[in-house]
């Protein structure tokens, strides 16, 4: 026997219409018996559904009272018992109680369904939030809250598709290891956060800023104008002057243009920018310049 929830919708509608019509048609004893049997079968099928222990208790009570009413109605057809006052008055009472309990169960089922839908919607919303959070962590640097290397490579793909042009600035903090050695790693982390904030505040509108390594940052400037790029570099050096003097650090910046043609190999353009950055670093440190040679 199938469960009620597994019955075809068309069959369920036909049965309900048939029961409704039978209520307005003068009925014979046989029709009443058939309707009663169908109702009992419906209650039994509902008992097979997974509505919980409480709901099964109500359905059992509905089945019991309705069954008593059906039995009393059948006994009322026996000529010897036709005038018995208890049987004559109890059949309709118990059947009506059974129908009432069935209606009560249906209301509770609808309420359970609404609660289930609400809980499912809440779980779906929660899963969406978790998915957004995971995506955020996948493309964001936890310390500085800047985007990370993975986000940079994804941005390269978007730039190549949109045929955009601009400048990639590869920034390295000189002597950062000494900051950790002198002031501790906590202060070193705070310095990285300050540098990230400084890059965000000084970069032109439309720029994208990334932390791609321990003390390495990348800024994508939305213009390939050399004069505007040099002005930004000068502004960055001026803005970080006090910070660099306080911690005895410096910034080495490698500048390379980007366009759709050279973004197909992200590692290559970063390696090129890294090489340009080391040239800047070498101009400040003869030992590095000798190593590069």
C-alpha positions in Angstrom: 0.0 0.0 0.0 1.4 3.4 -1.0 1.7 6.2 1.4 -0.7 9.2 1.0 2.2 11.4 0.0 3.0 9.0 -2.8 -0.6 8.9 -4.3 -0.9 10.6 -7.7 -2.4 14.1 -7.5 -5.1 13.3 -10.0 -6.3 10.2 -8.1 -6.4 12.2 -4.8 -8.5 15.0 -6.4 -10.9 12.4 -7.9 -11.4 10.6 -4.6 -12.0 13.9 -2.7 -14.5 15.1 -5.3 -16.3 11.7 -5.1 -16.5 11.9 -1.3 -17.8 15.5 -1.5 -20.5 14.6 -4.0 -21.6 11.7 -1.9 -22.4 14.1 1.0 -25.1 15.8 -1.2 -26.6 12.7 -2.7 -29.3 10.7 -0.9 -27.2 7.8 0.2 -28.0 4.2 0.6 -26.6 2.0 3.3 -24.0 0.5 0.9 -22.7 4.0 -0.1 -22.4 5.0 3.6 -20.4 1.8 4.2 -18.1 2.4 1.3 -17.5 6.0 2.4 -16.8 4.8 5.9 -14.3 2.2 4.7 -12.5 4.7 2.5 -12.2 7.0 5.5 -10.8 4.2 7.6 -8.3 3.3 4.8 -7.3 7.0 4.6 -6.6 7.1 8.4 -4.5 3.9 8.2 -2.5 5.3 5.3 -1.9 8.5 7.2 -0.6 6.4 10.1 2.1 5.0 7.7 3.4 8.6 7.1 6.3 9.8 9.2 4.6 12.7 11.1 6.1 12.0 14.5 5.0 10.1 17.6 2.5 12.8 18.7 0.8 12.9 15.4 0.5 9.1 15.3 -1.2 9.3 18.7 -3.8 11.7 17.4 -4.4 9.6 14.3 -4.7 6.4 16.4 -7.4 8.2 18.4 -9.1 9.3 15.3 -9.0 5.8 13.9 -10.3 4.3 17.1 -13.3 6.7 17.5 -14.2 6.5 13.8 -14.0 2.7 13.8 -16.3 2.5 16.8 -18.8 4.8 15.0 -18.6 2.5 11.9 -19.1 -0.6 13.9 -22.0 1.0 15.7 -23.5 2.0 12.3 -23.1 -1.6 11.0 -24.7 -3.0 14.2 -27.6 -0.5 13.8 -28.4 -2.3 10.5 -29.0 -5.5 12.4 -32.8 -5.8 13.0 -32.4 -7.1 16.5 -30.3 -4.1 17.5 -32.1 -1.5 15.4 -33.9 0.1 18.4 -31.0 -0.2 20.9 -30.6 3.3 22.3 -26.8 3.1 22.8 -26.1 1.9 19.3 -28.7 4.2 17.7 -27.1 7.3 19.3 -23.4 6.5 19.4 -22.6 5.8 15.7 -22.9 9.4 14.5 -21.3 10.8 17.6 -18.1 8.6 17.3 -17.9 9.1 13.6 -18.2 12.9 14.0 -15.5 12.8 16.7 -13.3 10.7 14.4 -13.8 13.2 11.5 -13.1 16.1 13.9 -9.8 14.5 15.0 -8.9 13.9 11.4 -9.4 17.5 10.6 -7.3 18.4 13.7 -4.6 16.1 12.4 -4.6 17.8 9.0 -4.3 21.2 10.5 -1.3 20.0 12.6 0.2 18.4 9.5 -0.1 21.7 7.6 1.5 23.5 10.6 4.4 20.9 10.6 4.8 21.5 6.8 5.0 25.2 7.3 7.5 24.8 10.1 9.5 22.4 8.0 9.6 24.8 5.0 10.6 27.7 7.3 13.5 25.5 8.8 14.6 24.5 5.3 14.6 28.1 4.2 16.7 29.1 7.3 19.1 26.2 6.5 19.4 27.3 2.9 20.1 30.9 3.9 22.7 29.7 6.5 24.4 27.5 3.8 24.5 30.5 1.5 26.1 32.6 4.2 28.6 29.9 4.9 29.4 29.6 1.2 29.9 33.3 0.9 32.2 33.2 4.0 34.2 30.3 2.6 34.5 32.1 -0.7 35.6 35.2 1.1 38.3 33.3 3.0 39.5 31.6 -0.2 40.2 35.0 -1.9 41.1 37.2 1.1 44.2 37.6 3.2 43.2 37.0 6.8 45.7 39.5 8.3 45.4 42.6 6.1 41.9 41.9 4.7 43.3 42.6 1.3 42.6 40.1 -1.6 45.2 37.4 -2.0 47.2 35.8 -4.9 44.3 33.6 -5.9 42.1 36.6 -6.2 44.8 38.4 -8.2 45.0 35.6 -10.7 41.2 35.6 -11.0 41.3 39.3 -11.6 43.9 38.7 -14.4 41.3 36.6 -16.2 38.7 39.3 -16.0 41.1 41.9 -17.2 42.1 39.8 -20.2 38.5 39.2 -21.1 37.7 42.9 -20.9 40.8 43.9 -22.8 41.8 46.4 -20.1 45.3 48.0 -19.8 47.1 49.4 -16.8 50.2 49.1 -14.6 51.1 46.3 -12.1 53.2 47.6 -9.2 55.1 44.8 -7.3 56.0 46.1 -3.8 58.4 44.5 -1.3 59.2 45.7 2.2 63.0 45.9 2.6 64.4 44.8 5.9 61.1 43.5 7.1 62.7 40.5 8.8 64.6 42.9 11.1 61.3 44.3 12.3 60.2 40.9 13.4 63.6 40.3 15.1 63.6 43.7 16.9 60.0 44.3 17.7 58.4 40.8 17.6 56.1 39.2 15.1 53.0 40.9 16.5 54.4 44.3 15.7 55.5 43.0 12.4 51.9 42.0 11.6 50.7 45.4 12.7 53.2 47.0 10.3 51.9 44.9 7.4 48.3 46.0 8.3 49.6 49.7 8.3 51.2 49.2 4.9 48.1 47.7 3.5 46.0 50.6 4.8 48.5 53.1 3.3 48.3 51.4 -0.1 44.6 51.5 0.0 44.5 55.2 0.9 47.1 56.4 -1.6 46.2 54.3 -4.6 44.1 56.0 -7.3 40.4 55.3 -7.6 39.8 52.0 -9.4 43.0 50.4 -8.2 43.1 46.8 -6.9 45.4 45.9 -4.0 46.6 42.4 -3.1 48.9 40.8 -0.5 50.6 37.9 -2.4 53.3 36.9 0.1 54.7 37.6 3.5 55.9 41.2 2.9 54.9 41.4 -0.8 52.0 43.4 -2.2 50.7 44.0 -5.7 48.7 47.1 -6.8 46.9 47.1 -10.2 46.7 50.7 -11.3 43.9 51.3 -13.9 46.1 53.5 -16.1 49.2 53.0 -18.1 50.2 56.6 -18.1 53.8 56.8 -17.0 53.6 60.2 -15.5 50.5 59.3 -13.4 52.3 56.1 -12.2 55.5 58.0 -11.1 53.3 60.5 -9.3 51.6 57.7 -7.4 55.0 56.2 -6.5 56.3 59.5 -5.2 53.1 60.0 -3.2 53.4 56.6 -1.7 57.0 57.2 -0.6 56.1 60.5 0.9 53.1 59.1 2.8 55.2 56.2 4.2 58.3 58.3 5.1 57.6 58.4 8.9 56.8 54.8 9.0 59.9 53.8 7.0 62.2 55.9 9.2 60.6 54.6 12.5 61.2 50.9 11.6 64.3 51.4 9.4 62.6 49.8 6.4 62.1 50.8 2.8 59.8 50.0 -0.1 61.1 48.5 -3.4 58.6 48.8 -6.3 58.8 47.1 -9.6 56.5 48.5 -12.4 55.4 46.6 -15.4 52.5 47.3 -17.8 49.7 44.8 -18.1 47.3 44.1 -21.0 45.4 41.1 -22.4 48.4 39.9 -24.2 50.7 39.3 -21.2 48.1 38.1 -18.7 47.8 34.7 -20.2 50.7 33.6 -18.0 50.2 35.2 -14.6 53.4 33.7 -13.1 55.4 35.2 -16.0 54.2 38.8 -15.4 54.7 38.5 -11.7 58.2 37.2 -12.3 58.9 40.2 -14.6 57.5 42.6 -12.0 59.6 40.8 -9.3 62.7 41.3 -11.4 62.0 45.0 -11.9 61.4 45.3 -8.1 64.9 43.7 -7.5 66.4 46.2 -9.8 65.0 49.0 -7.6 66.2 47.2 -4.5 69.7 46.8 -6.1 69.9 50.5 -6.7 69.8 51.0 -3.0 72.1 48.1 -2.0 75.4 47.5 -4.0 75.6 43.9 -2.6 72.3 43.0 -4.3 73.3 44.8 -7.5 76.5 42.7 -7.6 74.4 39.5 -7.0 72.1 40.4 -9.9 75.1 41.0 -12.2 
